[in-house]
Amino acid sequence: MHTFLSNISDLWRVTLAALVFGAGLPVIFAFGIRYRSRLDDGATGAARTTAVAISALCFAVVMIAVVVGVLFIARGFLASRLGIHLLGA
């Protein structure tokens, strides 16, 4: 029974990470596209400023996540070949 509860405890952590990184980033990107489309629909004034700010923030979050993911994958190569130690390498 202890093993079962331990596995369930680990399973919810993996599920949460999958939802955040697997589905969360595409949802953030979709919000960025949605607010960007408001600019193309002719938004003016405060609505335009808000749409620009929100879409830029969404795209920045996605871009940072992609760059950090690539650096995390390449951290061993960067540490061994170039002497750059990032993200715990």
C-alpha positions in Angstrom: 0.0 0.0 0.0 2.9 2.3 0.8 4.3 1.8 -2.7 0.9 2.6 -4.3 0.6 5.9 -2.4 4.2 6.8 -3.3 3.5 6.1 -7.0 0.3 8.2 -6.9 2.2 11.0 -5.2 4.8 11.0 -8.0 2.1 10.6 -10.7 0.4 13.9 -9.8 3.7 15.8 -10.0 4.4 14.4 -13.5 0.8 15.1 -14.6 1.1 18.7 -13.3 4.4 19.2 -15.1 2.9 17.8 -18.3 -0.1 20.1 -18.1 2.0 23.2 -17.5 4.7 22.5 -20.1 2.7 20.3 -22.6 -0.6 22.2 -22.7 0.2 25.4 -20.9 2.6 26.9 -23.4 0.4 26.3 -26.4 -2.5 27.9 -24.5 -0.3 31.0 -23.7 0.7 31.1 -27.3 -3.0 31.0 -28.4 -3.8 33.9 -26.1 -1.0 35.8 -27.7 -2.4 35.1 -31.1 -5.9 36.1 -30.0 -4.8 39.4 -28.6 -2.6 40.0 -31.7 -5.7 39.5 -33.9 -7.4 42.4 -32.1 -4.7 44.6 -33.5 -5.6 43.5 -37.0 -9.3 44.1 -36.4 -8.6 47.8 -35.9 -8.3 48.3 -32.2 -7.5 51.8 -31.2 -6.5 53.7 -28.0 -6.3 51.8 -24.7 -7.6 48.6 -26.3 -4.7 48.6 -28.8 -2.1 49.3 -26.0 -3.6 46.5 -23.9 -3.6 44.0 -26.8 0.0 44.9 -27.7 1.2 44.5 -24.1 -0.6 41.2 -23.5 0.4 39.6 -26.8 4.0 40.7 -26.3 4.0 39.2 -22.8 2.5 35.9 -24.0 5.1 35.6 -26.8 7.9 36.5 -24.4 6.9 33.8 -21.9 6.8 31.2 -24.7 10.1 32.3 -26.2 11.8 32.2 -22.7 10.5 28.7 -22.1 11.8 27.5 -25.4 15.2 29.0 -24.9 15.5 27.6 -21.4 14.4 24.2 -22.7 17.0 24.1 -25.4 19.7 25.3 -22.9 18.6 22.6 -20.5 18.9 19.9 -23.2 22.3 21.2 -24.4 23.8 21.9 -20.9 26.1 18.8 -21.0 27.4 19.7 -24.4 27.9 23.4 -23.4 29.7 22.3 -20.2 32.0 19.8 -21.7 32.9 21.5 -25.0 32.7 25.2 -24.3 33.1 25.4 -20.5 29.8 27.1 -20.1 28.0 25.8 -17.0 24.3 26.5 -17.1 21.3 25.1 -15.3 23.2 22.8 -12.9 25.6 21.3 -15.4 
